[in-house]
Amino acid sequence: MAELSRDVCALIQNEIALDPDVVVANDTELLLSGLVDSLGVVQIVAWLEDRFAMQIDPADVVFENFETPGRIVEFVAGLQPTSL
């Protein structure tokens, strides 16, 4: 899970964050802070689907699962516990 955590933070930091000066860590608030917008969430979902060759149910794309990079990792771990 540490590798996924680093990769999620790097993805957000380098490609998605609306403020490139913010250092993204596991506990960085993504949505309420405005660091990531709805398009960014879509990009994260697409990246996860590609990386794990899976489909994420749109009903699972909720604030609680995408609040921080750490929550994203927990969400994916719950879907693919043996892949991490």
ABEGO torsion letter per residue (X at the ends): XAAAAAAAAAAAAAAABABAABBBBAABBAAAAGABBAAAAAAAAAAAAAAAGBBBBAAABBAAAAABAAAAAAAAAAABAAAX
